[in-house]
Every structure is written in C-alpha cells, then in structure tokens.
Amino acid sequence: MKKNLLIAGLVCLAAAGCQKSADTPTAEMDAFISDLMGRMTLDEKLGQLNLVAGGDITTGDAINSPIGAAVAEGKLGGTFNIKGAQKIYELQRLAVDSTRLGIPLLIGMDVIHGYETVFPIPLGLSCSWDMEAVERSAQIAAKESAAAGINWTFSPMVDISRDPRWGRMSEGAGEDPHLGSEIARAMVRGYQGYLSSPDNILACVKHFALYGAPDAGRDYNTVDMSRNRMYNEYFAPYKAAVDEGAATVMTSFNTVDGIPATANKWLVTDVLRDQWGFDGMVVTDYGSIAEMAPHGVAGLADASAMALNAGTDMDMCSFGFISTLKENLDNGKVSQKTIDEAVRRILECKYKLGLFDNPYKYSDTLREAREIYTPEHRAEARRIAAETFVLLKNEGNVLPLAKKGRVAVVGPMADNALNMPGTWSVAAAPAKYKSVRQGIADALGADGSVLYAKGANFYSDKAMEDGISPNGSTRDPRSDAELLAEARRVAAQADVIVAAVGEAAEMSGESASRTDLTLPANQRALLEAMLATGKPVVMLNFSGRPTVMVWEAANVPAILNVWSPGSEGADAIADVIFGDVNPSGKLSATMPANVGQVPIYYNHLNTGRPEDPANPNFQRYRSNYIDSTNEPLYPFGYGLSYTDFDYSNLRLDSESMNADGTINATVTVKNTGSRPGTEVVQFYIRDLFASVARPVKELKHFERVSLEPGQSADVTFAITPDALKFYNADLDFVAEPGDFVVMAGPDSRRLLEKQFKLL
C-alpha cells in the first residue's frame, strides 16, 4: 500500500516538534531527510537524480505524456519548461499521490530575464550599472514564475565573456569580474530572497565554469586557459553568487584542463565545494553527460560514474544516472555513499523551498491570474529598460526629439513586437507587447504622427532570416529594392527619421555565434538611403552583443544602443528619445572597431612591448596591428548623456597605507549641462609591479550619481587592501606591498589618476 510522504513525514517529526520549512534549523532538515532516505529504495534514489525537459512551454499534455508516466513511476526528481500553474499542479499531484513516498518535484524554467514581464537581456541589464534595478528585475521574474508554478530558474548566467562573436554574451554581464560579481549577487538576492516565501525560487548559477571563453567565439567550443587566469579573471562572479547563497549551480558544456566540466572533480569538488564552501546541488547542462562521448572522454556509463564522482548531483536529459548507476554501483565504479550525497542535496533543495510542507505552494491558478504581467511590473520593466540604453553618439544634439511633427519609423525592428523580448524569453507573450512604432505613436499623441516603412528585412537572404526566426517569421516577401523604395517615399514626408535596425532576437543567444558583427548589408543600405534625405536620423541599434559600427559612428548623427529591451522596451525607447528619461547606460563590454580585434577587453595585460599610445601609426616590434588601431570603437564603461559631466580634483587622504589600512580616493563630479542627469562614476586600480603580470587597469568601484544642472558631488572610493588583492603564482589571494595607481572617470578610457603605496 502506498504511503503519502506528507503524512508519513508529519507523523515522523511530530514527536520532535519539528516544522519542515526553510525557516527551520539544519538539524531538523537533516533529521527529516535522513528519515526519508532511510525509507527509499535505490531505484527511488536514482529517480531523484533524473531531470528531463517537459517540452511543452505553451501547449501540450504533460500528464498523458512520457513525462507524466515517469513522474508516476518515481523516475524523476524534476522537470522543466512547462508553462501553466494548472499543468504543474497536476504533475505535482501525480508525484505526491501516485508514488510510494510522494516526493514533490522541482519545476525549472529558463527564466533568464523575466517571465511574461520581460526585462532587457542580461547584457543590457548590466549596462544600467544599477544593482537595485538588477535585483528588482530578478524579484519580479521570480514572483511571476512562482505564480505560474515554477520553483527553480536556470539563472543567473555569470560567465565572463570578452568575445562578442559568442552569441551567449547576451545572457551575461559582460567582460568585467567586479561588475559581473556585483550583478551575480544582485540576481541571486532577487530570485531567492528567503525561500520560505512563495514569491521566491531557487537560483541556478551557470555555467560552471569558463563557458564564456570558447576558442573562436564558437558556442560549445574548447576552452583552455591557465589556472592563474581562471582565478584572477573568470572565477569571481561564480564565487560571488555562491557567497550570496545560491542554492544550485549548473556545470558547463566545455572542457576545463581537458576534462568536461561536468566530470571535473577538481572544478566541482575541490574548487566549488571545498574551497568556496558550496553545499548546494549541482546540475548538469542539457545532455552534457552524454556529450562526453563526442568529447572523446567516455561513453554514457563511464561518463555517468565520472560525473557523479566529480560531485555532480542531477543529470539533465542524458538519462545516464537513472540508466547506468545501478550497474556502476554493482561493479564498484560508484559508491552508495556518493549516490546518497547527491540525493540528499536534491532533497534539501525541495525542503528549503517548503515543498514537503506544501507541494502545491507554486501551483495556484488564482495567483497566476493575478500576479503576472501586472501594471506595477510593467512600470518597473519600462523604468529599468530605459536605464540600460547606451547613448553612443549624439552629434548636433539630435536627441532628444521634440514630441511633435512627423516621425518616420523604419527598419526591421520598427513594427516588430515579436523580437522585442530578445533571446531566452521562453515564457514571453509577444501578442501583449508594443512595437517601436506603437510606442512612438503613443508618446506623440495628437501633437505628431508616425509614418512607417519596414525598409529592410534582417537579412536579404531568406534562408539566413528563416534560420533566426524559430518563433515565427516577420519577413516581408518584397524585394530589397521594393522595401527601400517605400522607405524613401515615407522618409520624404517626415521631419525626422528613427531607424530601428540591428539583430533579431535569435541572432544572439545560444548557438548563435557570428563571424561578421557588422550590420547586414541590406540594413546598411537602408541607413544610407535615410541619411541621403538630409533629414535628422536616429539609429536604434538592437543587439545581443557588442557590434561593429565604425561606418555608423562616422555617418549617423545619433546612435542609441537599446539591446533587446524586453516587453516594455517600446515605451522605454520613446521615454528616452523624447527626453522624458535622460540616458545613463554605460557599456559593460567593449565595442570593437573590427572583428579582427576580438577578443578585446579593457583590463588586458600590458605585454613587454606595449604600443605607444601617443603614436597613432603602426609601430614595428610593438604589440599592435598593421591594418588597425588597438583601440576599440567604444571602450568599456562608455556612455553619453543629454547633459555633460565634468570630473576634477581626484585626491587621496593619504599616499600610503598599511596592510590593515584604508585610503579614501575622492573625485568631484559636476553636471555642467542644462538637464538633470545620472552619471556612473567609475574607479579603477593598477598594480604597477607584482609577482605576476597584472592588468593595465581593473574596475574596483562604481556609483550612480544623480545631479541637477550646475550641481556637484564628491564621490569617494574607500581603498582597502582587499581591493588590491589578486591570486599569485601559487594561487594564494594576496595584496603585495608596492606602488599602485587609482583612476576615476566616466569610462575606462577618460581617467584622472593618482599614485599611492601599500606598505
């Protein structure tokens, strides 16, 4: 006779006065899980290690599917990518009522930057440099996901990336370890909060590790780097997320030291668990255990044993743990102790979520109807999106536009709500969202009018465009010449032209690497035709990565990078281009001058033969190019405003400090323009001489400062020895005595500096 775990567990713990929730002490959780595991068979334990895709996202019958059968047979610890509280309720009911022990499921989803209220892609969010906004976006994403039945998100992605050819740069926070670490912390706080709350869900830090540094920028490709580089340049955001209390971590597809990350014991156990103290659950990325065979490392049975022994707990979609670990146990390749440790960590996640108290905590259809895509959430998404836009150029103060007259809105993103959310927005509801055309029309109201022409598809080549339109094509069947002719006719009637061009959502993201980062030729032709009218042209550059815009920077008077701005992006764009919001975004990733420069990043080593920055010409026997400058088109931290900010009087309260001391570096920032504005003040450090080569500069502190016209503010960075630490050749985290330079300014290129000494 089957026994419901809910009843059995309550009876078991009643005598001890225990309550099973995330609020209770670890000892009570341990007692509950130990009792449960003592009653589990090996097959039931292996079932907990198995995670498979629900695969229905918007439609489908999860109950009467192979997923439903697996749940009923106790062969799943969780599933993911099922949308709808009612569907998830039915699955949980199946797990609780139809299995011997009634263990509830983890229900995951790729909620990467919002549920139905979609925020800008993470790369865009990082350009706000606003940790409160980033945290708030994750809180709203968690609340909506939880209302729809989800209790686990595969986010944040914290991979450092310096190569914009890699499409998944869109999912991360750019190139800098410090900024990336702060964003990782904010995202974990936003998602998880306190897990006893029905508004919070498990975060999953990914991809551990180094996934953002593939050879040639090609997704899933080989990653190879020194451990010194791992610790100093790539590990920090993962560790920050773990330190913030992230409950789960996802392994990456790539190899680390030649061993697939999922089976890399040094990575998963020695670093993650032993050095960093992570005690949560480790899940594989999709199918990564099975992919150890094409890596040339092991077939499924051996790969499964290797992954489990490395410290990986849950198998996503390889079916390796559930199909091979019993045999591996019999032949001694894995131990019962190792299996039990993995099972315990999965059950602990369910316990911390409160699922043993209430398996249906996240399956309330009334709440789902009430708390998703609310006016409050939409207003927050609109406000935050506007903070992420980066004003790259504004020659002649074309922006902001007046709310009057005839505005021609042209381009493949001009009337395209489908692509506004961006990549990895699986729960989005584009039918509810506005296009740029509609957002501008609403902002103009009766005082102006919008003229529209598509002007160009994303690509001239139909096959190319079909390849980046998996969620429905927005391609116009007319020829390039016909589209361009219509745009010319419309532009001739307009006072100003807004060109919404760039990347479609699926031109970035997973499996979307590109070798050519310039604007497709047909879109470039549209811009050329619009400029030929002699009328003011504003370029809205939609992108999921830094793109190459040398021609545009030389020819288009106003360029606003809007990334993929999310469900409320249209109104946010209107807010900025009409001046209701002053842009304050700053680049979190360097924008190259050409693809031959990548990987390109500001915090590089100097080399023994650095280029002389005062000499613009090619320098033989120096580290430079024959055919290009070393300098990017736009540097890390760059972004303009509708007002101007002046930096002056960088000063130190001391020129030296002891190993337990502090130096306060203060810079004065003044709004010298005519509009209120917000500036992101940035502080960098350079270690002039160290036991290993150090970068030319490293971001160490930043603050958003809002100033009225004529107003000044002093911004202070308290430099402690911790800000000077790095991993030396022995991988010890140290601050070495010597000379340092502190720098302050509006971006990584335009900096004031002062020197000081660590004694």
C-alpha positions, 0 to 999 in steps of 0.5 A: 500500500502506498504511503503519502510522504506528507503524512508519513513525514508529519507523523515522523517529526511530530514527536520532535516538534519539528516544522519542515520549512526553510525557516527551520534549523539544519538539524531538523532538515537533516533529521527529516531527510535522513528519515526519508532516505532511510525509507527509499529504495535505490531505484527511488534514489536514482529517480531523484537524480533524473531531470528531463525537459517537459517540452511543452512551454505553451501547449501540450499534455504533460500528464498523458505524456512520457513525462507524466508516466515517469513522474508516476513511476518515481523516475524523476526528481524534476522537470522543466519548461512547462508553462501553466500553474494548472499543468504543474499542479497536476504533475505535482499531484501525480508525484505526491499521490501516485508514488510510494513516498510522494516526493514533490518535484522541482519545476525549472524554467529558463527564466533568464530575464523575466517571465511574461514581464520581460526585462532587457537581456542580461547584457543590457541589464548590466549596462544600467550599472544599477544593482537595485534595478538588477535585483528588482528585475530578478524579484519580479521574474521570480514572483511571476514564475512562482505564480505560474508554478515554477520553483527553480530558474536556470539563472543567473548566467555569470560567465565572463565573456570578452568575445562578442562573436559568442552569441551567449554574451547576451545572457551575461554581464559582460567582460568585467569580474567586479561588475559581473560579481556585483550583478551575480549577487544582485540576481541571486538576492532577487530570485531567492530572497528567503525561500520560505516565501512563495514569491521566491525560487531557487537560483541556478548559477551557470555555467560552471565554469569558463563557458564564456571563453570558447576558442573562436567565439564558437558556442560549445567550443574548447576552452583552455586557459591557465589556472592563474587566469581562471582565478584572477579573471573568470572565477569571481562572479561564480564565487560571488553568487555562491557567497550570496547563497545560491542554492544550485549551480549548473556545470558547463558544456566545455572542457576545463584542463581537458576534462568536461566540466561536468566530470571535473572533480577538481572544478566541482569538488575541490574548487566549488565545494571545498574551497568556496564552501558550496553545499548546494546541488549541482546540475548538469547542462542539457545532455552534457553527460552524454556529450562526453562521448563526442568529447572523446572522454567516455561513453554514457556509463563511464561518463555517468560514474565520472560525473557523479564522482566529480560531485555532480548531483542531477543529470539533465536529459542524458538519462545516464544516472537513472540508466547506468548507476545501478550497474556502476554501483554493482561493479564498484565504479560508484559508491552508495555513499556518493549516490546518497550525497547527491540525493540528499542535496536534491532533497534539501533543495525541495525542503528549503523551498517548503515543498514537503510542507506544501507541494502545491505552494507554486501551483495556484491558478488564482495567483497566476491570474493575478500576479503576472504581467501586472501594471506595477511590473510593467512600470518597473520593466519600462523604468529599468529598460530605459536605464540600460540604453547606451547613448553612443553618439549624439552629434548636433544634439539630435536627441532628444526629439521634440514630441511633435511633427512627423516621425518616420519609423523604419527598419526591421525592428520598427513594427516588430513586437515579436523580437522585442523580448530578445533571446531566452524569453521562453515564457514571453507573450509577444501578442501583449507587447508594443512595437517601436512604432506603437510606442512612438505613436503613443508618446506623440499623441495628437501633437505628431504622427508616425509614418512607417516603412519596414525598409529592410528585412534582417537579412536579404537572404531568406534562408539566413532570416528563416534560420533566426526566426524559430518563433515565427517569421516577420519577413516581408516577401518584397524585394530589397529594392521594393522595401527601400523604395517605400522607405524613401517615399515615407522618409520624404514626408517626415521631419525626422527619421528613427531607424530601428535596425540591428539583430533579431532576437535569435541572432544572439543567444545560444548557438548563435555565434557570428563571424561578421558583427557588422550590420547586414548589408541590406540594413546598411543600405537602408541607413544610407538611403535615410541619411541621403534625405538630409533629414535628422536620423536616429539609429536604434541599434538592437543587439545581443552583443557588442557590434561593429559600427565604425561606418555608423559612428562616422555617418549617423548623427545619433546612435542609441544602443537599446539591446533587446529591451524586453516587453516594455522596451517600446515605451522605454525607447520613446521615454528616452528619445523624447527626453522624458528619461535622460540616458545613463547606460554605460557599456559593460563590454567593449565595442570593437572597431573590427572583428579582427580585434576580438577578443578585446577587453579593457583590463588586458595585460600590458605585454613587454612591448606595449604600443605607444599610445601617443603614436597613432601609426603602426609601430614595428616590434610593438604589440599592435596591428598593421591594418588597425588601431588597438583601440576599440570603437567604444571602450568599456564603461562608455556612455553619453548623456543629454547633459555633460559631466565634468570630473576634477580634483581626484585626491587621496587622504593619504599616499600610503597605507598599511596592510590593515589600512584604508585610503579614501580616493575622492573625485568631484563630479559636476553636471555642467549641462542644462538637464538633470542627469545620472552619471556612473562614476567609475574607479579603477586600480593598477598594480604597477609591479607584482609577482605576476603580470597584472592588468593595465587597469581593473574596475574596483568601484562604481556609483550612480550619481544623480545631479541637477544642472550646475550641481556637484558631488564628491564621490569617494572610493574607500581603498582597502587592501582587499581591493588590491588583492589578486591570486599569485603564482601559487594561487594564494589571494594576496595584496603585495606591498608596492606602488599602485595607481587609482583612476576615476572617470566616466569610462575606462578610457577618460581617467584622472589618476593618482599614485599611492603605496601599500606598505 
